[in-house]
Amino acid sequence: YGSILVVLPVDQRQDWYIIANTFEEFINKFYESQGDKFWEH
């Protein structure tokens, strides 16, 4: 369907960033990081 984005209420749309291209990729990265917010590192 699309990419997984990280969006903060104060960010402009151009500041949004992709953390995974699929839900499966997101779940795998999240699992590998043991539940940590891997996109903050």
Backbone as ProteinMPNN parsed JSONL, in Angstrom:
{"seq_chain_A": "YGSILVVLPVDQRQDWYIIANTFEEFINKFYESQGDKFWEH", "coords_chain_A": {"N_chain_A": [[0.806, -1.201, 0.0], [1.982, 1.208, 0.667], [4.535, 3.365, 2.038], [6.021, 3.403, 5.352], [5.874, 6.077, 7.469], [7.468, 8.484, 9.629], [5.976, 10.878, 11.53], [5.706, 13.961, 13.032], [3.605, 16.166, 14.9], [4.446, 18.825, 14.707], [6.091, 18.943, 12.54], [6.773, 19.909, 9.182], [5.411, 18.781, 6.067], [7.496, 18.205, 4.227], [9.477, 17.466, 5.94], [8.891, 14.982, 6.876], [9.826, 11.576, 7.171], [10.73, 8.458, 5.645], [10.616, 5.359, 7.209], [10.405, 2.724, 6.63], [9.772, 0.679, 3.788], [7.767, -1.15, 3.504], [5.177, -2.78, 5.44], [6.023, -5.214, 6.45], [8.838, -4.894, 6.399], [9.054, -2.843, 8.303], [8.098, -4.174, 10.65], [10.049, -6.185, 10.886], [12.404, -4.638, 11.321], [11.649, -3.364, 13.692], [11.36, -5.557, 15.392], [14.01, -6.552, 15.357], [15.268, -4.465, 16.656], [14.432, -4.869, 19.162], [12.053, -3.722, 20.046], [12.671, -1.08, 20.456], [12.593, 2.358, 19.409], [13.756, 2.38, 16.513], [14.108, 4.248, 14.528], [14.907, 6.555, 15.724], [17.571, 6.448, 16.178]], "CA_chain_A": [[0.0, 0.0, 0.0], [2.806, 2.402, 0.731], [5.654, 3.396, 2.975], [5.78, 3.767, 6.744], [6.493, 7.372, 7.724], [7.458, 9.066, 10.971], [5.415, 12.222, 11.4], [5.436, 14.669, 14.277], [2.625, 17.222, 14.65], [5.072, 20.12, 14.43], [6.897, 18.852, 11.322], [6.198, 20.191, 7.872], [5.373, 17.562, 5.255], [8.804, 17.928, 3.622], [10.351, 16.937, 6.984], [8.519, 13.615, 7.186], [10.778, 10.664, 6.561], [10.34, 7.059, 5.501], [11.406, 4.444, 8.039], [10.319, 1.402, 6.006], [9.024, 0.7, 2.529], [6.625, -2.049, 3.647], [4.851, -3.114, 6.824], [6.908, -6.322, 6.818], [10.15, -4.313, 6.692], [8.913, -2.143, 9.58], [8.005, -5.166, 11.728], [11.365, -6.816, 11.025], [13.317, -3.679, 11.951], [11.173, -3.162, 15.058], [11.714, -6.785, 16.112], [15.468, -6.592, 15.494], [15.677, -3.443, 17.627], [13.824, -5.302, 20.426], [10.977, -2.82, 20.431], [13.115, 0.314, 20.542], [12.28, 3.207, 18.254], [14.983, 2.325, 15.715], [14.19, 5.428, 13.672], [15.486, 7.659, 16.489], [19.019, 6.223, 16.337]], "C_chain_A": [[0.845, 1.26, 0.0], [3.884, 2.279, 1.777], [5.187, 3.749, 4.377], [6.57, 5.047, 7.01], [6.484, 7.697, 9.21], [7.035, 10.514, 10.803], [5.176, 12.792, 12.79], [4.491, 15.825, 13.975], [3.242, 18.565, 14.259], [5.883, 20.128, 13.136], [6.099, 19.245, 10.084], [6.272, 18.911, 7.043], [6.737, 17.227, 4.659], [9.795, 17.36, 4.639], [9.976, 15.52, 7.424], [9.536, 12.691, 6.54], [10.293, 9.221, 6.626], [11.241, 6.198, 6.379], [11.361, 3.018, 7.505], [9.471, 1.522, 4.746], [7.805, -0.205, 2.551], [6.365, -2.284, 5.13], [5.75, -4.248, 7.32], [8.305, -5.813, 7.182], [10.122, -3.593, 8.044], [8.913, -3.125, 10.751], [9.35, -5.843, 11.957], [12.355, -5.895, 11.722], [12.946, -3.462, 13.418], [11.536, -4.361, 15.929], [13.216, -6.842, 16.376], [15.978, -5.574, 16.512], [15.086, -3.714, 19.015], [12.802, -4.3, 20.947], [11.378, -1.372, 20.597], [12.692, 1.072, 19.287], [13.54, 3.343, 17.405], [15.171, 3.56, 14.853], [14.772, 6.633, 14.405], [17.003, 7.544, 16.632], [19.778, 6.635, 15.113]], "O_chain_A": [[0.467, 2.266, -0.599], [4.112, 1.203, 2.33], [4.111, 4.314, 4.57], [7.782, 5.094, 6.802], [5.612, 7.249, 9.953], [7.638, 11.275, 10.047], [4.518, 12.168, 13.622], [4.568, 16.41, 12.895], [2.613, 19.352, 13.552], [6.316, 21.187, 12.681], [4.91, 18.949, 9.966], [7.116, 18.053, 7.301], [7.096, 16.052, 4.597], [10.838, 16.831, 4.255], [10.665, 14.925, 8.252], [10.055, 12.997, 5.466], [9.556, 8.826, 7.529], [12.467, 6.288, 6.307], [12.188, 2.19, 7.884], [8.573, 2.36, 4.658], [6.907, -0.059, 1.723], [7.225, -2.02, 5.971], [6.184, -4.244, 8.472], [8.887, -6.26, 8.17], [11.056, -3.718, 8.836], [9.638, -2.934, 11.727], [9.749, -6.052, 13.102], [13.071, -6.329, 12.623], [13.82, -3.384, 14.282], [11.967, -4.198, 17.071], [13.644, -7.144, 17.49], [17.003, -5.797, 17.156], [15.22, -2.898, 19.927], [12.708, -4.065, 22.152], [10.529, -0.518, 20.852], [12.466, 0.475, 18.235], [14.299, 4.3, 17.556], [16.3, 3.884, 14.483], [15.099, 7.636, 13.771], [17.645, 8.455, 17.155], [21.003, 6.514, 15.076]]}, "name": "protein", "num_of_chains": 1, "seq": "YGSILVVLPVDQRQDWYIIANTFEEFINKFYESQGDKFWEH"}
